[in-house]
Amino acid sequence: MIQKCEHCRTPFAWGQIFKSLWFAFQPVTCRNCGTEHKVANASRLMAVMLLLVPVIVVFIFMENSSIVMPLLLIIAADSLLLPFILKYEKLEKQLDTNNGNR
């Protein structure tokens, strides 16, 4: 099940989460209320492990083409299922303690 906005309970779109995943875990903005959510740290770690481990195995067994295709299918399946697995948390806005002086 796709996660919902913590503020208004509107479900995120699968495409929003998929795009966030492939663009370095960018925050997802609720389509209804505009609340921004970031990927929870535990979910980031899980996503990296699910995607990175098969990639490493592919590179190790590159000569054996019979194992490469199944691993590439696993990577594709992982990336398609991750939007249902990732957990998001409301992004807390940081206070500008520099008063705009940069």
C-alpha positions in Angstrom: 0.0 0.0 0.0 1.3 3.4 -0.9 2.0 5.7 2.0 -0.2 8.7 2.7 0.5 12.3 3.7 1.0 12.6 7.4 -1.0 15.9 7.4 -4.1 15.2 5.3 -3.9 11.4 4.7 -4.0 11.8 0.8 -2.1 8.8 -0.7 1.1 9.6 -2.7 1.1 8.7 -6.4 3.3 5.8 -7.3 5.0 7.9 -9.9 5.9 10.6 -7.3 7.6 8.1 -5.1 9.3 6.3 -8.1 10.7 9.6 -9.4 11.9 10.6 -5.9 13.7 7.2 -5.6 15.6 7.6 -8.8 16.5 11.3 -8.3 18.5 10.8 -5.1 15.5 10.5 -2.7 14.1 14.0 -3.4 11.3 15.0 -1.0 7.7 14.2 -2.1 5.1 17.0 -1.9 1.5 16.1 -1.1 -0.8 16.9 -4.1 -3.6 17.9 -1.8 -2.0 20.1 1.0 1.5 20.7 -0.2 3.2 19.2 2.8 6.7 17.9 2.0 7.8 14.4 3.1 11.3 12.9 3.0 12.3 9.3 2.8 13.0 7.9 6.3 16.6 7.0 6.9 15.8 3.3 7.5 14.0 3.2 4.2 16.9 4.9 2.4 19.3 2.2 3.7 16.8 -0.6 2.7 16.4 0.8 -0.8 20.1 1.1 -1.3 20.7 -2.4 -0.1 17.9 -3.9 -2.3 19.3 -2.1 -5.4 23.0 -2.2 -4.7 23.6 -5.8 -3.6 22.2 -7.2 -6.9 24.3 -4.7 -8.9 27.5 -5.8 -7.1 26.6 -9.4 -7.7 26.1 -8.7 -11.4 29.6 -7.1 -11.6 31.2 -10.1 -9.8 29.6 -12.7 -12.1 29.7 -10.6 -15.3 31.3 -13.5 -17.2 28.5 -15.8 -16.4 25.7 -14.4 -18.5 23.2 -17.0 -17.2 23.1 -15.2 -13.8 23.2 -11.6 -15.1 19.7 -11.6 -16.6 17.9 -12.9 -13.5 19.8 -10.4 -11.4 18.8 -7.5 -13.7 15.2 -8.7 -13.4 15.5 -8.6 -9.6 16.8 -5.0 -9.8 13.9 -4.0 -12.0 11.4 -5.7 -9.8 12.9 -4.1 -6.7 12.7 -0.6 -8.2 9.1 -1.1 -9.2 8.1 -2.4 -5.8 10.1 0.1 -3.7 7.4 2.8 -3.9 5.1 0.4 -1.9 7.8 -0.3 0.7 9.5 3.1 1.3 8.4 5.0 4.4 8.2 8.8 4.3 8.1 11.3 7.2 7.0 14.9 7.3 9.8 17.2 6.4 10.4 19.7 9.3 11.4 23.1 8.0 14.8 24.4 9.3 14.8 27.8 10.9 17.2 30.3 9.2 19.4 31.2 12.1 21.6 33.3 9.8 18.7 35.8 9.3 19.2 35.6 5.5 22.9 36.7 5.6 25.0 34.5 3.5 
